[in-house]
Amino acid sequence: MRVTHVITRLIVGGAQENTIASVLGLRNKPGLEVHLISGPTSGPEGSLESSFASTPGLLSVLPELVRPIHPWKDLLAWRRLTGRFRAHPPDLVHTHSGKAGVIGRLAAARAGVPLIVHTIHGPSFGAFQGALANSLFLCAERRAARVTTHFVTVANAMTGQYLAAGIGRPQQFTRILSGFPLEPFLSATNDSALRARLKIRPDDLVVGKVARLFKLKGHDDLFRVAPRLVQNRPNLKFLLVGDGPWRERFEAQARSLGLAEHFIFTGLVPPAEVPRLIGIMDILVHLSLREGLPRALPQALAAARPVIAYDCDGAREICLDKETGFLVRPGDLTGLAAALERLAGDADLRTRLGQRGRQFVQERFSVERMVEDLYALYMKLSAENHAMPT
């Protein structure tokens, strides 16, 4: 079976890491020939294209497939993809992310590809954006859904949202959790040398956040509750892992609050460095207002670190309230501060929630399980397609 994945870009991010792990894992499955097409990657979020350095020919970059809406380039991308699918016909096209998800599926349908799968890593519509953008994306998603054989979701929340919006039918959806290599997180330690390098003292309590420094990620809310928390606990440090267009703004915010020594910005780090950074955290917070199922949550739990998350999209499927962490209503600053204060003041509670979270993640989030589930889905869809009368 020839399988072609399509994604908008390969920045450092959860959807991109998921896609790369899927492609690299599936290429080792019997009977599969796997290829990935991506748009160009640029910007402060970094690039994961080097993941394919040892596998030449596995990745192709399509310059016209850009993230912003660009009618001329979008049309060219659709035509180029259609041409590729006709010249080298895949048996299954599997798309990822909003732009590539729509253009890739429509191109596959135009080229006569028999099986078209789309992974919903996060919603392309919702309260996080205005009515005009929602109308545009809903229209595009409904159009693309008409040619989609099956949807993969990383959280049940995505299935509910898309069905409620009139996109797809219940039997078209399968949840496959976004797996990752567990071992680096399971073996993560509180590295004293790394803490010292980041000017974190042995007795400091570290609240970490792994996310792009950009809108909808919830950093502003962390800055809003930080002054009171630091006043009560002067040994509190906030470790912000990641980079993005709003870094200078957040650094200025830390200075204006008189908390520059309490906020540590790592800048862009490769995914391989994330386990070491999570290892020196005592708590991880995830305050995003738009996410599928954020990988930072299971990654922190794999390292036995308790989590605090806004109850947004699929977060509640991994941040089990009072079992693996605390779930907070989005924008509830009082609840956020209370959860942070409670965990900061109770080491036994941090240990108990972290250990329960580690067990939960070990049972569900291995990359091997994700790849096996995808492979089983492909085989099922292929069998059903061949059984259909012509």
Secondary structure, DSSP 8 states (H G I E B T S, - for coil): -EEEEEES---SSHHHHHHHHHHHHHTTSTT-EEEEEE----STT---GGGGTTSTTSEEE-TT--SS--HHHHHHHHHHHHHHHHHS--SEEEEESHHHHHHHHHHHHHHT-SEEEEEESS-SSSTTS-HHHHHHHHHHHHHHHTT-SEEEESSHHHHHHHHHTT-S-GGGEEE----B--HHHHT----HHHHHHTT--TT-EEEEEES-SSTTS-HHHHHHHHHHHHHH-TTEEEEEEB--TTHHHHHHHHHHTT-TTTEEEEES--GGGHHHHHHT-SEEEE--SS-SS-THHHHHHHTT--EEEE--TTGGGTS-BTTTEEEE-TT-HHHHHHHHHHHHT-HHHHHHHHHHHHHHHHHH-BHHHHHHHHHHHHHHHHHHHHHS--
